[in-house]
Amino acid sequence: MVNNPSRPIPSSKVKSFRTLEEVDEWLYKDPMRCPGVLHFVEINATVISYDLQVNFTLVSIRGQFERPTFKFLMPLQIATELEGARSPA
């Protein structure tokens, strides 16, 4: 969280979950609070894997439903891959 250039992310702004089921439950209960989650898994000292999980809980906004795949998932995946490519190995 400290390597965010010139804007460290405080720990109070990061949620941590022990299991994927806890994430599912939290996303279901808070559909408008968080559009998705990025799960990091440290494979070894030089490899970090990630999974994207999008909150597909449907919420109608003025009679319209948002499409999380295009509104959130793809931009998050692109940003994650760009940051991974930019970070030193």
Biopython code that builds the backbone (N, CA, C, O; Angstrom):
import numpy as np
from Bio.PDB.StructureBuilder import StructureBuilder

atoms = [
    (1, "MET", "N", (0.819, -1.191, 0.000)),
    (1, "MET", "CA", (0.000, 0.000, 0.000)),
    (1, "MET", "C", (0.864, 1.256, 0.000)),
    (1, "MET", "O", (0.398, 2.339, -0.353)),
    (2, "VAL", "N", (2.121, 1.104, 0.397)),
    (2, "VAL", "CA", (3.003, 2.251, 0.453)),
    (2, "VAL", "C", (3.581, 2.574, -0.920)),
    (2, "VAL", "O", (4.047, 3.691, -1.144)),
    (3, "ASN", "N", (3.559, 1.609, -1.846)),
    (3, "ASN", "CA", (4.174, 1.855, -3.153)),
    (3, "ASN", "C", (3.241, 2.554, -4.126)),
    (3, "ASN", "O", (3.580, 2.670, -5.303)),
    (4, "ASN", "N", (2.084, 3.024, -3.687)),
    (4, "ASN", "CA", (1.206, 3.821, -4.533)),
    (4, "ASN", "C", (1.865, 5.198, -4.683)),
    (4, "ASN", "O", (1.927, 5.949, -3.710)),
    (5, "PRO", "N", (2.353, 5.543, -5.873)),
    (5, "PRO", "CA", (3.173, 6.744, -6.064)),
    (5, "PRO", "C", (2.536, 8.005, -5.488)),
    (5, "PRO", "O", (1.433, 8.395, -5.872)),
    (6, "SER", "N", (3.250, 8.631, -4.562)),
    (6, "SER", "CA", (2.911, 9.901, -3.920)),
    (6, "SER", "C", (1.556, 9.906, -3.203)),
    (6, "SER", "O", (1.130, 10.951, -2.711)),
    (7, "ARG", "N", (0.875, 8.764, -3.134)),
    (7, "ARG", "CA", (-0.397, 8.690, -2.415)),
    (7, "ARG", "C", (-0.532, 7.339, -1.732)),
    (7, "ARG", "O", (-1.273, 6.483, -2.215)),
    (8, "PRO", "N", (0.166, 7.125, -0.620)),
    (8, "PRO", "CA", (0.036, 5.837, 0.069)),
    (8, "PRO", "C", (-1.420, 5.581, 0.455)),
    (8, "PRO", "O", (-2.144, 6.506, 0.822)),
    (9, "ILE", "N", (-1.838, 4.332, 0.370)),
    (9, "ILE", "CA", (-3.207, 3.957, 0.725)),
    (9, "ILE", "C", (-3.215, 3.549, 2.190)),
    (9, "ILE", "O", (-2.517, 2.608, 2.569)),
    (10, "PRO", "N", (-4.001, 4.248, 3.033)),
    (10, "PRO", "CA", (-4.023, 3.879, 4.447)),
    (10, "PRO", "C", (-4.683, 2.519, 4.663)),
    (10, "PRO", "O", (-5.605, 2.145, 3.938)),
    (11, "SER", "N", (-4.212, 1.794, 5.649)),
    (11, "SER", "CA", (-4.763, 0.471, 5.954)),
    (11, "SER", "C", (-6.255, 0.521, 6.222)),
    (11, "SER", "O", (-6.965, -0.448, 5.952)),
    (12, "SER", "N", (-6.738, 1.630, 6.747)),
    (12, "SER", "CA", (-8.165, 1.761, 7.054)),
    (12, "SER", "C", (-9.035, 1.748, 5.792)),
    (12, "SER", "O", (-10.246, 1.545, 5.881)),
    (13, "LYS", "N", (-8.431, 1.961, 4.627)),
    (13, "LYS", "CA", (-9.162, 1.986, 3.358)),
    (13, "LYS", "C", (-9.118, 0.647, 2.636)),
    (13, "LYS", "O", (-9.675, 0.517, 1.546)),
    (14, "VAL", "N", (-8.464, -0.350, 3.226)),
    (14, "VAL", "CA", (-8.319, -1.654, 2.592)),
    (14, "VAL", "C", (-9.068, -2.697, 3.410)),
    (14, "VAL", "O", (-8.873, -2.799, 4.621)),
    (15, "LYS", "N", (-9.925, -3.473, 2.748)),
    (15, "LYS", "CA", (-10.635, -4.554, 3.436)),
    (15, "LYS", "C", (-9.880, -5.852, 3.192)),
    (15, "LYS", "O", (-9.314, -6.077, 2.122)),
    (16, "SER", "N", (-9.887, -6.682, 4.196)),
    (16, "SER", "CA", (-9.228, -7.968, 4.087)),
    (16, "SER", "C", (-10.208, -9.058, 4.497)),
    (16, "SER", "O", (-10.949, -8.911, 5.469)),
    (17, "PHE", "N", (-10.201, -10.149, 3.744)),
    (17, "PHE", "CA", (-11.097, -11.276, 4.014)),
    (17, "PHE", "C", (-10.276, -12.545, 4.098)),
    (17, "PHE", "O", (-9.260, -12.673, 3.415)),
    (18, "ARG", "N", (-10.700, -13.482, 4.925)),
    (18, "ARG", "CA", (-9.986, -14.749, 5.072)),
    (18, "ARG", "C", (-10.382, -15.756, 4.002)),
    (18, "ARG", "O", (-9.557, -16.562, 3.572)),
    (19, "THR", "N", (-11.658, -15.714, 3.564)),
    (19, "THR", "CA", (-12.128, -16.706, 2.592)),
    (19, "THR", "C", (-12.909, -16.017, 1.476)),
    (19, "THR", "O", (-13.375, -14.888, 1.627)),
    (20, "LEU", "N", (-13.039, -16.721, 0.357)),
    (20, "LEU", "CA", (-13.844, -16.199, -0.753)),
    (20, "LEU", "C", (-15.316, -16.116, -0.356)),
    (20, "LEU", "O", (-16.043, -15.254, -0.849)),
    (21, "GLU", "N", (-15.755, -17.002, 0.527)),
    (21, "GLU", "CA", (-17.148, -16.976, 0.984)),
    (21, "GLU", "C", (-17.446, -15.691, 1.753)),
    (21, "GLU", "O", (-18.534, -15.130, 1.630)),
    (22, "GLU", "N", (-16.476, -15.224, 2.547)),
    (22, "GLU", "CA", (-16.649, -13.956, 3.260)),
    (22, "GLU", "C", (-16.786, -12.801, 2.272)),
    (22, "GLU", "O", (-17.579, -11.884, 2.483)),
    (23, "VAL", "N", (-16.010, -12.852, 1.198)),
    (23, "VAL", "CA", (-16.099, -11.813, 0.163)),
    (23, "VAL", "C", (-17.484, -11.858, -0.488)),
    (23, "VAL", "O", (-18.132, -10.823, -0.646)),
    (24, "ASP", "N", (-17.928, -13.044, -0.861)),
    (24, "ASP", "CA", (-19.251, -13.191, -1.486)),
    (24, "ASP", "C", (-20.341, -12.602, -0.594)),
    (24, "ASP", "O", (-21.205, -11.858, -1.057)),
    (25, "GLU", "N", (-20.286, -12.941, 0.673)),
    (25, "GLU", "CA", (-21.301, -12.465, 1.614)),
    (25, "GLU", "C", (-21.274, -10.945, 1.727)),
    (25, "GLU", "O", (-22.322, -10.300, 1.721)),
    (26, "TRP", "N", (-20.080, -10.376, 1.831)),
    (26, "TRP", "CA", (-19.962, -8.924, 1.960)),
    (26, "TRP", "C", (-20.455, -8.210, 0.694)),
    (26, "TRP", "O", (-21.169, -7.211, 0.782)),
    (27, "LEU", "N", (-20.075, -8.721, -0.477)),
    (27, "LEU", "CA", (-20.517, -8.110, -1.729)),
    (27, "LEU", "C", (-22.033, -8.187, -1.876)),
    (27, "LEU", "O", (-22.661, -7.230, -2.327)),
    (28, "TYR", "N", (-22.621, -9.316, -1.498)),
    (28, "TYR", "CA", (-24.069, -9.479, -1.616)),
    (28, "TYR", "C", (-24.809, -8.500, -0.703)),
    (28, "TYR", "O", (-25.851, -7.962, -1.078)),
    (29, "LYS", "N", (-24.272, -8.274, 0.482)),
    (29, "LYS", "CA", (-24.925, -7.375, 1.437)),
    (29, "LYS", "C", (-24.721, -5.899, 1.096)),
    (29, "LYS", "O", (-25.504, -5.051, 1.525)),
    (30, "ASP", "N", (-23.677, -5.588, 0.329)),
    (30, "ASP", "CA", (-23.341, -4.203, -0.006)),
    (30, "ASP", "C", (-23.208, -4.010, -1.518)),
    (30, "ASP", "O", (-22.124, -3.677, -1.998)),
    (31, "PRO", "N", (-24.295, -4.214, -2.279)),
    (31, "PRO", "CA", (-24.164, -4.194, -3.743)),
    (31, "PRO", "C", (-23.750, -2.843, -4.325)),
    (31, "PRO", "O", (-23.133, -2.804, -5.389)),
    (32, "MET", "N", (-24.070, -1.751, -3.664)),
    (32, "MET", "CA", (-23.737, -0.438, -4.209)),
    (32, "MET", "C", (-22.444, 0.129, -3.618)),
    (32, "MET", "O", (-22.017, 1.219, -4.000)),
    (33, "ARG", "N", (-21.836, -0.578, -2.716)),
    (33, "ARG", "CA", (-20.645, -0.064, -2.041)),
    (33, "ARG", "C", (-19.352, -0.412, -2.766)),
    (33, "ARG", "O", (-18.408, 0.378, -2.780)),
    (34, "CYS", "N", (-19.314, -1.584, -3.362)),
    (34, "CYS", "CA", (-18.081, -2.055, -3.982)),
    (34, "CYS", "C", (-18.409, -2.831, -5.256)),
    (34, "CYS", "O", (-19.093, -3.852, -5.189)),
    (35, "PRO", "N", (-17.937, -2.371, -6.412)),
    (35, "PRO", "CA", (-18.251, -3.074, -7.656)),
    (35, "PRO", "C", (-17.431, -4.337, -7.884)),
    (35, "PRO", "O", (-17.797, -5.162, -8.722)),
    (36, "GLY", "N", (-16.333, -4.502, -7.158)),
    (36, "GLY", "CA", (-15.535, -5.702, -7.370)),
    (36, "GLY", "C", (-14.376, -5.807, -6.412)),
    (36, "GLY", "O", (-14.100, -4.899, -5.627)),
    (37, "VAL", "N", (-13.700, -6.945, -6.498)),
    (37, "VAL", "CA", (-12.604, -7.250, -5.579)),
    (37, "VAL", "C", (-11.431, -7.799, -6.383)),
    (37, "VAL", "O", (-11.611, -8.516, -7.367)),
    (38, "LEU", "N", (-10.248, -7.452, -5.947)),
    (38, "LEU", "CA", (-9.025, -7.956, -6.549)),
    (38, "LEU", "C", (-8.339, -8.819, -5.492)),
    (38, "LEU", "O", (-7.945, -8.320, -4.438)),
    (39, "HIS", "N", (-8.195, -10.122, -5.779)),
    (39, "HIS", "CA", (-7.558, -11.065, -4.853)),
    (39, "HIS", "C", (-6.122, -11.289, -5.301)),
    (39, "HIS", "O", (-5.885, -11.662, -6.450)),
    (40, "PHE", "N", (-5.161, -11.066, -4.408)),
    (40, "PHE", "CA", (-3.755, -11.323, -4.712)),
    (40, "PHE", "C", (-3.297, -12.575, -3.985)),
    (40, "PHE", "O", (-3.652, -12.800, -2.827)),
    (41, "VAL", "N", (-2.504, -13.389, -4.677)),
    (41, "VAL", "CA", (-1.909, -14.578, -4.075)),
    (41, "VAL", "C", (-0.420, -14.543, -4.390)),
    (41, "VAL", "O", (-0.025, -14.519, -5.556)),
    (42, "GLU", "N", (0.400, -14.542, -3.352)),
    (42, "GLU", "CA", (1.846, -14.546, -3.550)),
    (42, "GLU", "C", (2.303, -15.983, -3.791)),
    (42, "GLU", "O", (2.264, -16.814, -2.883)),
    (43, "ILE", "N", (2.733, -16.267, -5.011)),
    (43, "ILE", "CA", (3.188, -17.603, -5.394)),
    (43, "ILE", "C", (4.594, -17.857, -4.851)),
    (43, "ILE", "O", (4.860, -18.887, -4.232)),
    (44, "ASN", "N", (5.478, -16.904, -5.094)),
    (44, "ASN", "CA", (6.840, -16.947, -4.540)),
    (44, "ASN", "C", (7.368, -15.518, -4.496)),
    (44, "ASN", "O", (6.603, -14.571, -4.679)),
    (45, "ALA", "N", (8.649, -15.356, -4.259)),
    (45, "ALA", "CA", (9.224, -14.016, -4.098)),
    (45, "ALA", "C", (9.115, -13.145, -5.342)),
    (45, "ALA", "O", (9.174, -11.919, -5.239)),
    (46, "THR", "N", (8.957, -13.751, -6.509)),
    (46, "THR", "CA", (8.911, -12.960, -7.746)),
    (46, "THR", "C", (7.599, -13.075, -8.511)),
    (46, "THR", "O", (7.430, -12.414, -9.535)),
    (47, "VAL", "N", (6.665, -13.900, -8.037)),
    (47, "VAL", "CA", (5.414, -14.111, -8.775)),
    (47, "VAL", "C", (4.209, -13.861, -7.861)),
    (47, "VAL", "O", (4.069, -14.464, -6.797)),
    (48, "ILE", "N", (3.353, -12.955, -8.316)),
    (48, "ILE", "CA", (2.087, -12.700, -7.625)),
    (48, "ILE", "C", (0.968, -12.962, -8.621)),
    (48, "ILE", "O", (0.956, -12.404, -9.717)),
    (49, "SER", "N", (0.043, -13.803, -8.237)),
    (49, "SER", "CA", (-1.119, -14.109, -9.065)),
    (49, "SER", "C", (-2.293, -13.274, -8.570)),
    (49, "SER", "O", (-2.302, -12.833, -7.421)),
    (50, "TYR", "N", (-3.287, -13.052, -9.436)),
    (50, "TYR", "CA", (-4.465, -12.321, -8.992)),
    (50, "TYR", "C", (-5.721, -12.875, -9.642)),
    (50, "TYR", "O", (-5.677, -13.456, -10.726)),
    (51, "ASP", "N", (-6.829, -12.685, -8.964)),
    (51, "ASP", "CA", (-8.152, -13.023, -9.479)),
    (51, "ASP", "C", (-9.033, -11.804, -9.325)),
    (51, "ASP", "O", (-8.938, -11.072, -8.340)),
    (52, "LEU", "N", (-9.885, -11.596, -10.298)),
    (52, "LEU", "CA", (-10.855, -10.507, -10.234)),
    (52, "LEU", "C", (-12.221, -11.085, -9.920)),
    (52, "LEU", "O", (-12.628, -12.089, -10.504)),
    (53, "GLN", "N", (-12.916, -10.460, -9.010)),
    (53, "GLN", "CA", (-14.272, -10.889, -8.671)),
    (53, "GLN", "C", (-15.165, -9.662, -8.750)),
    (53, "GLN", "O", (-14.940, -8.678, -8.045)),
    (54, "VAL", "N", (-16.166, -9.718, -9.597)),
    (54, "VAL", "CA", (-17.065, -8.584, -9.799)),
    (54, "VAL", "C", (-18.362, -8.822, -9.046)),
    (54, "VAL", "O", (-18.866, -9.944, -8.994)),
    (55, "ASN", "N", (-18.896, -7.759, -8.466)),
    (55, "ASN", "CA", (-20.162, -7.833, -7.751)),
    (55, "ASN", "C", (-21.289, -7.790, -8.779)),
    (55, "ASN", "O", (-21.638, -6.720, -9.279)),
    (56, "PHE", "N", (-21.858, -8.951, -9.094)),
    (56, "PHE", "CA", (-22.936, -9.032, -10.079)),
    (56, "PHE", "C", (-24.314, -8.927, -9.440)),
    (56, "PHE", "O", (-25.316, -9.245, -10.079)),
    (57, "THR", "N", (-24.377, -8.480, -8.172)),
    (57, "THR", "CA", (-25.670, -8.257, -7.523)),
    (57, "THR", "C", (-26.389, -7.165, -8.312)),
    (57, "THR", "O", (-25.913, -6.032, -8.384)),
    (58, "LEU", "N", (-27.526, -7.503, -8.899)),
    (58, "LEU", "CA", (-28.224, -6.548, -9.751)),
    (58, "LEU", "C", (-28.933, -5.475, -8.941)),
    (58, "LEU", "O", (-29.678, -5.765, -8.005)),
    (59, "VAL", "N", (-28.683, -4.231, -9.324)),
    (59, "VAL", "CA", (-29.343, -3.093, -8.709)),
    (59, "VAL", "C", (-29.821, -2.203, -9.837)),
    (59, "VAL", "O", (-29.050, -1.836, -10.724)),
    (60, "SER", "N", (-31.084, -1.863, -9.798)),
    (60, "SER", "CA", (-31.657, -1.002, -10.833)),
    (60, "SER", "C", (-31.440, 0.456, -10.452)),
    (60, "SER", "O", (-31.771, 0.875, -9.343)),
    (61, "ILE", "N", (-30.887, 1.216, -11.371)),
    (61, "ILE", "CA", (-30.713, 2.652, -11.188)),
    (61, "ILE", "C", (-31.559, 3.347, -12.236)),
    (61, "ILE", "O", (-31.245, 3.313, -13.426)),
    (62, "ARG", "N", (-32.637, 3.980, -11.785)),
    (62, "ARG", "CA", (-33.596, 4.649, -12.679)),
    (62, "ARG", "C", (-34.104, 3.702, -13.761)),
    (62, "ARG", "O", (-34.264, 4.089, -14.918)),
    (63, "GLY", "N", (-34.351, 2.471, -13.369)),
    (63, "GLY", "CA", (-34.895, 1.492, -14.297)),
    (63, "GLY", "C", (-33.864, 0.838, -15.202)),
    (63, "GLY", "O", (-34.220, 0.022, -16.052)),
    (64, "GLN", "N", (-32.605, 1.180, -15.035)),
    (64, "GLN", "CA", (-31.536, 0.616, -15.858)),
    (64, "GLN", "C", (-30.627, -0.247, -14.994)),
    (64, "GLN", "O", (-30.387, 0.067, -13.828)),
    (65, "PHE", "N", (-30.125, -1.328, -15.566)),
    (65, "PHE", "CA", (-29.169, -2.176, -14.869)),
    (65, "PHE", "C", (-27.789, -1.958, -15.471)),
    (65, "PHE", "O", (-27.633, -1.952, -16.692)),
    (66, "GLU", "N", (-26.784, -1.780, -14.614)),
    (66, "GLU", "CA", (-25.422, -1.595, -15.095)),
    (66, "GLU", "C", (-24.828, -2.943, -15.505)),
    (66, "GLU", "O", (-25.205, -3.989, -14.976)),
    (67, "ARG", "N", (-23.912, -2.898, -16.438)),
    (67, "ARG", "CA", (-23.210, -4.108, -16.873)),
    (67, "ARG", "C", (-21.806, -4.072, -16.274)),
    (67, "ARG", "O", (-20.918, -3.410, -16.812)),
    (68, "PRO", "N", (-21.599, -4.787, -15.153)),
    (68, "PRO", "CA", (-20.314, -4.709, -14.457)),
    (68, "PRO", "C", (-19.116, -5.161, -15.287)),
    (68, "PRO", "O", (-17.992, -4.727, -15.035)),
    (69, "THR", "N", (-19.341, -6.019, -16.265)),
    (69, "THR", "CA", (-18.214, -6.493, -17.072)),
    (69, "THR", "C", (-17.530, -5.337, -17.785)),
    (69, "THR", "O", (-16.304, -5.229, -17.753)),
    (70, "PHE", "N", (-18.304, -4.477, -18.423)),
    (70, "PHE", "CA", (-17.710, -3.384, -19.194)),
    (70, "PHE", "C", (-17.457, -2.145, -18.347)),
    (70, "PHE", "O", (-16.529, -1.384, -18.624)),
    (71, "LYS", "N", (-18.262, -1.937, -17.333)),
    (71, "LYS", "CA", (-18.120, -0.742, -16.511)),
    (71, "LYS", "C", (-16.975, -0.872, -15.512)),
    (71, "LYS", "O", (-16.326, 0.121, -15.184)),
    (72, "PHE", "N", (-16.719, -2.094, -15.022)),
    (72, "PHE", "CA", (-15.733, -2.245, -13.963)),
    (72, "PHE", "C", (-14.683, -3.323, -14.217)),
    (72, "PHE", "O", (-13.490, -3.064, -14.058)),
    (73, "LEU", "N", (-15.098, -4.517, -14.606)),
    (73, "LEU", "CA", (-14.171, -5.646, -14.711)),
    (73, "LEU", "C", (-13.040, -5.389, -15.704)),
    (73, "LEU", "O", (-11.869, -5.549, -15.360)),
    (74, "MET", "N", (-13.372, -5.002, -16.906)),
    (74, "MET", "CA", (-12.329, -4.810, -17.918)),
    (74, "MET", "C", (-11.372, -3.671, -17.556)),
    (74, "MET", "O", (-10.161, -3.849, -17.690)),
    (75, "PRO", "N", (-11.862, -2.500, -17.100)),
    (75, "PRO", "CA", (-10.911, -1.454, -16.694)),
    (75, "PRO", "C", (-10.014, -1.886, -15.526)),
    (75, "PRO", "O", (-8.831, -1.547, -15.498)),
    (76, "LEU", "N", (-10.573, -2.636, -14.558)),
    (76, "LEU", "CA", (-9.758, -3.101, -13.439)),
    (76, "LEU", "C", (-8.705, -4.092, -13.902)),
    (76, "LEU", "O", (-7.564, -4.040, -13.444)),
    (77, "GLN", "N", (-9.069, -4.988, -14.798)),
    (77, "GLN", "CA", (-8.104, -5.967, -15.300)),
    (77, "GLN", "C", (-6.978, -5.270, -16.063)),
    (77, "GLN", "O", (-5.808, -5.607, -15.884)),
    (78, "ILE", "N", (-7.317, -4.320, -16.893)),
    (78, "ILE", "CA", (-6.294, -3.590, -17.656)),
    (78, "ILE", "C", (-5.369, -2.825, -16.711)),
    (78, "ILE", "O", (-4.150, -2.852, -16.879)),
    (79, "ALA", "N", (-5.945, -2.142, -15.716)),
    (79, "ALA", "CA", (-5.135, -1.387, -14.748)),
    (79, "ALA", "C", (-4.212, -2.306, -13.961)),
    (79, "ALA", "O", (-3.053, -1.968, -13.719)),
    (80, "THR", "N", (-4.722, -3.461, -13.564)),
    (80, "THR", "CA", (-3.915, -4.424, -12.803)),
    (80, "THR", "C", (-2.760, -4.947, -13.643)),
    (80, "THR", "O", (-1.630, -5.026, -13.160)),
    (81, "GLU", "N", (-3.028, -5.302, -14.883)),
    (81, "GLU", "CA", (-1.968, -5.815, -15.764)),
    (81, "GLU", "C", (-0.928, -4.738, -16.081)),
    (81, "GLU", "O", (0.267, -5.027, -16.136)),
    (82, "LEU", "N", (-1.380, -3.496, -16.289)),
    (82, "LEU", "CA", (-0.436, -2.403, -16.554)),
    (82, "LEU", "C", (0.448, -2.161, -15.347)),
    (82, "LEU", "O", (1.654, -1.962, -15.490)),
    (83, "GLU", "N", (-0.144, -2.175, -14.148)),
    (83, "GLU", "CA", (0.665, -1.960, -12.937)),
    (83, "GLU", "C", (1.654, -3.099, -12.743)),
    (83, "GLU", "O", (2.797, -2.869, -12.346)),
    (84, "GLY", "N", (1.224, -4.324, -13.019)),
    (84, "GLY", "CA", (2.136, -5.461, -12.906)),
    (84, "GLY", "C", (3.293, -5.374, -13.871)),
    (84, "GLY", "O", (4.416, -5.749, -13.532)),
    (85, "ALA", "N", (3.036, -4.885, -15.066)),
    (85, "ALA", "CA", (4.093, -4.738, -16.061)),
    (85, "ALA", "C", (5.037, -3.586, -15.705)),
    (85, "ALA", "O", (6.224, -3.628, -16.028)),
    (86, "ARG", "N", (4.511, -2.577, -15.048)),
    (86, "ARG", "CA", (5.300, -1.397, -14.675)),
    (86, "ARG", "C", (6.171, -1.658, -13.458)),
    (86, "ARG", "O", (7.263, -1.100, -13.352)),
    (87, "SER", "N", (5.712, -2.489, -12.546)),
    (87, "SER", "CA", (6.425, -2.735, -11.292)),
    (87, "SER", "C", (7.718, -3.484, -11.540)),
    (87, "SER", "O", (7.782, -4.369, -12.395)),
    (88, "PRO", "N", (8.752, -3.125, -10.786)),
    (88, "PRO", "CA", (10.028, -3.841, -10.949)),
    (88, "PRO", "C", (9.903, -5.273, -10.440)),
    (88, "PRO", "O", (9.191, -5.541, -9.472)),
    (89, "ALA", "N", (10.588, -6.166, -11.089)),
    (89, "ALA", "CA", (10.529, -7.599, -10.709)),
    (89, "ALA", "C", (11.349, -7.881, -9.490)),
    (89, "ALA", "O", (11.410, -9.025, -9.038)),
]
sb = StructureBuilder()
sb.init_structure("model")
sb.init_model(0)
sb.init_chain("A")
sb.init_seg("    ")
for serial, (resi, resn, name, xyz) in enumerate(atoms, 1):
    if name == "N":
        sb.init_residue(resn, " ", resi, " ")
    sb.init_atom(name, np.array(xyz, "f"), 0.0, 1.0, " ", f" {name:<3s}", serial, name[0])
structure = sb.get_structure()
